[in-house]
């Protein structure tokens, strides 16, 4: 073959048949997953129904899907990023990686019961990991919008976001604040109200908790302000704090609070601690009210104070200021949703069948929990996002080779070799957790 070069002959071009990759850093997280027993649990959770000698086993299809998400994929076509990557193949532990069509067919073939069994088994596994370091946590409830384009079951017009009448799904999420785990996800039709399935969602979430785990408080957005939710939380003895929707009767009530009950919260807002009984409530509930003065525009004869109002209904103790500060910490869950949708590609991987789309969506939530544990146990920094980890750790040049009849993974780590070696040592020394008992879900 005639020699080739670039840069006017300054650089010669040669070809190699060695297995090269730009994702050598994935070996770290795959080693961690192997050490904690995830691969073993996955093989027991995925039912094998194929008989062909040329088949790709279903557990390997799932590993292919997870690897695609880790490298930044957000649609099934992105499976091609890892399909022919020998380093990803060998380090993931898969016998064979599946193609784009193979991964898509796997999700489309799942029956509702099979998808539920897979999610339940893997969710229980991640809960075991969480229970090793956290026995109580704050639960944040929220919903989000996943825009859809095309024809998918359950995708319908949504009026929840800024894009009116956009085809979408409207999932419901429960997230633990301190452990950064997604406790439960439901995929719902785009036109579903936040309150749809409220009691069933909370009941299922509580049923999936391991014995000994306690929810210390529930925070939610105003979409969860409903008598049905409040009564359910009180029946379950779950402290809560939720913003009230500013309906006219509530606005009138807050505006009528005497001046001596207001105290400054900051330079712009006042706060008051009162009790309020709405229509349909059997008893009054504690309300932390806010008011913010609005500057009058234009020339007025008499300056009459005007305010913007807000309120939180809560069963928490502590002062009004402490309740306000506690609710302000809910911003962490917004970051969780942002990372889940963008870095983990949860807004993508949509298929024609609703069950298939939900199965992929839920599997991504399992990966989110696994990465949260990886951040905690290996990286020792839970504030990092997957996007940051991907660019600073996973993107490492690598070559798969042989030495003395042994397979060798050669990583192109030059200046941070000691750092990466320490991380690999942590990942390799993780012990498999003992399985705690779970609350029955029936």
Helices and strands as residue ranges (DSSP letters): E 4-6, E 11-13, E 19-21, H 26-35, H 38-45, H 58-70, G 76-79, H 80-83, H 86-92, H 100-109, H 112-131, E 136-143, E 146-147, E 156-158, E 166-169, E 172-176, E 181-186, H 198-207, E 214-220, G 222-224, H 227-235, E 240-243, H 248-255, G 259-261, E 263-264, E 269-276, E 285-294, E 306-314, H 320-328, H 331-342, H 354-374, I 375-379, H 386-389, I 390-394, E 398-403, E 406-411, H 417-428
